[in-house]
Amino acid sequence: MIQDLRHLLEQVAEKLGITKLSGWYRVSTKDIPRGAYEVILRFGGLASALQKAFPEHKWDTAKLASRFKSSEQAQIYQLVEATFGNNATVYEKHTLR
């Protein structure tokens, strides 16, 4: 069951252009395809599903729970990563709404 979840998350990551597990911090639930998100909800939500599927990764649950994520941020991050490689450092600025 957990292997199926991991496989699903890997497929979603590929679709969203996530190349490293840390890329999930920039994903909004709105970015996840509906069918996949319904499965993720059965595992307690995105943060819980990621922790179960990838227990070897040290997850920052506060970042996963952040409400200030958007697909636009993810797309910009992917563009920077594609342009400058995996060694690029991206500094995030959060503003309260």
C-alpha positions in Angstrom: 0.0 0.0 0.0 2.8 2.5 0.9 4.7 1.4 -2.2 1.6 2.3 -4.3 1.5 5.7 -2.6 5.2 6.3 -3.2 4.7 5.4 -6.9 1.7 7.7 -7.2 3.7 10.6 -5.6 6.6 9.9 -7.9 4.2 10.1 -10.9 2.8 13.4 -9.7 6.3 14.7 -9.1 7.2 13.9 -12.6 4.1 15.6 -14.0 4.8 18.7 -11.8 8.5 18.8 -12.7 9.7 18.0 -9.2 13.2 16.6 -9.4 14.1 16.5 -5.7 11.9 15.8 -2.7 12.4 19.3 -1.5 10.4 20.4 -4.5 7.3 19.3 -2.7 7.6 22.3 -0.4 6.6 24.5 -3.3 3.5 22.5 -4.3 0.0 23.7 -3.6 -2.7 21.1 -3.3 -4.3 22.9 -6.2 -1.4 21.7 -8.4 -2.1 18.0 -7.7 -4.4 16.2 -10.1 -7.8 15.6 -8.5 -7.7 11.8 -8.6 -4.2 11.7 -7.1 -5.2 14.2 -4.4 -8.2 12.0 -3.4 -5.8 9.2 -2.8 -3.5 11.5 -0.9 -6.3 12.6 1.4 -6.9 8.9 2.4 -3.4 9.0 3.8 -4.1 12.1 5.9 -3.2 14.8 3.4 -0.1 15.8 1.5 2.3 16.2 4.5 1.3 12.9 6.0 1.4 11.0 2.6 4.9 12.3 1.9 6.2 11.3 5.3 4.7 7.8 4.9 5.9 7.3 1.3 9.4 8.8 1.9 10.3 8.1 5.5 14.0 8.3 4.7 13.7 12.1 4.1 13.7 14.5 7.0 10.5 16.6 6.2 9.9 20.1 7.6 6.3 19.8 8.4 5.9 23.5 8.9 7.0 24.2 5.3 4.7 21.5 4.0 1.8 23.1 5.9 2.5 26.6 4.7 -0.5 28.3 3.1 1.7 30.6 1.0 2.5 28.2 -1.8 1.4 28.5 -5.4 2.0 26.8 -8.7 3.6 30.1 -9.9 6.3 29.8 -7.3 6.9 26.2 -8.3 7.2 27.1 -11.9 9.6 30.0 -11.2 11.7 27.7 -9.0 11.8 25.0 -11.8 12.9 27.7 -14.3 15.7 28.8 -12.0 16.8 25.3 -11.4 16.7 24.4 -15.1 18.7 27.6 -15.9 21.3 27.5 -13.1 21.3 23.8 -12.1 20.7 22.0 -8.8 23.3 24.2 -7.1 21.3 27.4 -7.4 20.2 28.9 -4.1 16.7 30.3 -4.1 15.8 32.6 -1.2 12.1 32.7 -0.4 10.3 35.7 0.8 7.0 35.2 2.5 4.5 38.0 3.1 1.5 37.8 5.3 -1.8 38.3 3.5 
